[in-house]
Amino acid sequence: MLIVGAKGFAKEVLEVLYQLNDIENVVFYDDISEDLPKQLYERFDVLRITEDVQEYFHNVDNRFTIGIGGPVLRKKMFDKFTALGGEFTSTISPKANIGHFGNEIENGSNIMTGIVITNDIHLGKGVLLNLNCTIGHDSNIGDFVEMSPGVHVSGNCNIGSYSNIGTNATILPKITIGENVIVGAGSVVTKDVPSNCLVAGVPAVIKKELEPLKL
């Protein structure tokens, strides 16, 4: 599998692949960082140009996952590497606790160690659930939503695509959060949040309006 990115979160994705015993043909891709070695941990090649990516997809393994954060950047990387012939693939830690009834996880999600997902939950394409997040029953998480470590989403919640939920934030039951919303770290969301805004605080209130996304 190819991991897009070779720093930070990409190394955590590598750990999930290790847990899955799926590291034989792992490579990274990073065409920006100049301080990286040719191999990470003296084992995993770091590709630098798209021609090498295409060759890898064609001859070795066409799967890729995204090892960088940021909903919009993740969507751009999805578009780029799909166009190069890659198959967007989820990485799900075996140390995550995922319910057995009514769940749907779309392609490209990164589900890290300590996640708890109960039942009747939909995760959209490219969702990132970082360490120790929990999601309650009957919740819908849109495409490329990112949850930082320790986020708790109660039951019957809806979170719109491209939203970013900060570390240790809590979403109370039956809350709807729009698209392109940033929830500040440690916030408690007690009422619905419209699209295109930043909210923070206990309880969370709108702090700033954001420009609608142009994808």
C-alpha positions in Angstrom: 0.0 0.0 0.0 1.1 3.6 -0.7 0.7 6.1 2.2 0.3 9.6 1.0 2.6 11.7 3.3 5.7 10.6 5.2 5.6 12.5 8.4 3.4 12.8 11.5 0.1 11.1 10.9 1.5 8.9 8.1 3.7 7.1 10.7 0.6 6.4 12.8 -1.1 4.9 9.7 2.0 2.7 9.2 1.5 1.4 12.8 -2.1 0.4 11.9 -0.7 -1.5 8.8 1.8 -3.2 11.1 -1.1 -4.3 13.4 -2.8 -5.7 10.3 0.4 -7.5 9.2 0.2 -5.6 5.9 3.6 -3.9 5.6 5.4 -6.0 3.1 5.1 -3.6 0.1 4.4 -0.3 2.0 5.8 2.9 0.5 5.3 6.5 1.3 4.9 9.5 -1.0 6.2 13.0 -0.2 7.2 15.5 -2.9 7.5 18.5 -0.5 9.7 17.6 2.5 13.3 18.0 1.7 14.6 16.5 5.0 13.4 13.0 4.5 15.7 10.0 3.8 15.2 7.8 0.8 13.7 5.2 3.1 11.9 5.6 6.4 13.1 3.3 9.2 15.7 2.1 6.6 12.9 -0.1 5.1 10.1 1.8 3.4 10.8 3.8 0.2 9.7 7.4 0.0 8.5 8.1 -3.5 9.0 11.7 -4.8 7.5 11.8 -8.3 4.1 10.8 -9.8 5.8 8.6 -12.4 7.1 6.4 -9.6 3.6 6.3 -8.1 2.1 5.1 -11.4 4.7 2.4 -11.7 4.1 1.2 -8.2 0.3 1.1 -8.7 0.8 -0.8 -12.0 3.4 -3.3 -10.9 3.2 -3.7 -7.1 0.0 -2.6 -5.4 -2.7 -0.2 -6.5 -4.0 0.6 -3.0 -3.4 3.9 -1.3 -4.4 5.6 1.9 -3.9 9.2 3.1 -1.5 9.8 5.9 -2.1 13.5 6.2 -4.7 15.6 8.0 -7.0 18.4 6.9 -10.3 17.5 5.2 -9.8 19.7 2.0 -6.2 18.5 1.6 -7.3 14.9 2.0 -9.9 15.4 -0.7 -7.3 16.9 -3.1 -5.0 13.9 -2.4 -7.9 11.5 -3.1 -8.5 13.2 -6.4 -4.8 13.2 -7.4 -4.0 9.6 -6.5 -7.2 8.2 -7.9 -6.4 9.9 -11.2 -3.0 8.1 -11.1 -4.7 4.7 -10.9 -4.9 4.1 -7.2 -7.6 2.4 -5.2 -8.7 4.4 -2.2 -8.4 2.0 0.7 -9.4 2.2 4.4 -6.9 1.4 7.2 -8.8 0.1 10.3 -6.9 -0.8 13.4 -7.7 -4.2 14.8 -7.5 -2.4 18.2 -10.6 -0.4 17.3 -13.9 -1.6 18.7 -16.5 -1.6 15.9 -20.1 -2.8 16.4 -21.5 -5.6 14.3 -24.8 -4.3 13.2 -25.8 -1.8 10.6 -22.5 0.0 10.2 -21.2 1.2 6.8 -17.6 2.4 6.3 -16.8 3.9 2.9 -13.5 3.7 1.2 -10.4 5.5 2.4 -11.2 5.9 6.1 -8.4 5.9 8.7 -9.7 4.3 11.9 -7.0 4.4 14.6 -6.3 2.5 17.8 -8.9 2.9 20.6 -11.8 4.0 18.4 -15.3 2.9 19.6 -18.1 2.8 17.0 -21.4 1.3 18.1 -24.2 0.3 15.7 -26.0 1.9 12.7 -23.3 4.3 12.0 -22.3 5.6 8.5 -18.8 6.8 7.8 -18.3 8.7 4.6 -15.4 8.5 2.2 -12.0 9.4 3.6 -13.0 9.9 7.2 -10.2 10.3 9.7 -10.9 9.1 13.3 -7.9 9.7 15.4 -6.9 7.9 18.7 -9.7 7.1 21.2 -12.7 8.7 19.5 -16.2 7.4 20.2 -19.3 7.5 18.0 -22.7 6.6 19.3 -25.5 4.8 17.5 -27.5 6.1 14.5 -24.9 8.7 13.6 -23.9 9.8 10.1 -20.4 11.2 9.5 -19.8 12.9 6.1 -17.0 12.6 3.6 -13.5 13.6 4.7 -14.5 14.5 8.2 -11.6 14.6 10.6 -11.8 13.9 14.3 -8.8 14.7 16.5 -7.9 12.4 19.4 -10.5 12.0 22.1 -13.6 13.3 20.3 -16.9 11.9 21.6 -19.9 12.0 19.3 -23.2 11.0 21.0 -26.0 9.0 19.4 -28.2 10.3 16.6 -25.7 12.9 15.4 -25.0 14.1 11.9 -21.7 15.7 11.0 -21.4 17.3 7.5 -18.6 16.6 5.0 -15.2 18.4 5.4 -15.8 19.3 9.0 -12.9 19.1 11.5 -13.6 18.3 15.2 -10.9 19.3 17.6 -9.2 17.2 20.3 -11.5 16.2 23.2 -14.6 17.9 21.8 -18.0 16.5 22.7 -21.1 16.4 20.5 -24.3 15.9 22.5 -27.1 13.6 21.3 -29.2 14.5 18.3 -27.0 17.3 17.1 -26.5 18.2 13.4 -23.3 19.9 12.4 -23.1 21.4 8.9 -20.4 21.0 6.2 -17.1 22.8 6.5 -17.3 23.4 10.3 -14.4 23.6 12.7 -15.1 22.7 16.3 -12.5 23.9 18.7 -10.6 21.6 21.0 -12.4 20.9 24.2 -15.7 22.3 23.0 -19.1 20.9 24.0 -21.6 21.2 21.2 -25.1 21.5 22.7 -27.1 22.7 19.7 -27.1 22.4 15.9 -24.3 24.2 14.0 -24.8 25.7 10.5 -22.3 25.1 7.7 -19.2 27.2 7.1 -18.3 28.4 10.6 -15.9 27.9 13.5 -17.4 27.1 16.9 -15.7 26.8 20.3 -16.4 26.9 24.0 -18.5 25.3 26.6 -21.2 25.4 25.4 -19.9 26.0 21.8 -20.9 29.2 20.1 -20.1 30.6 16.7 -16.8 32.4 16.7 -16.2 33.0 13.1 -17.9 32.5 9.7 -15.9 30.6 7.1 -15.8 30.9 3.3 -17.8 28.2 1.6 -15.6 25.5 0.1 -14.9 25.5 -3.6 -13.9 22.0 -4.5 
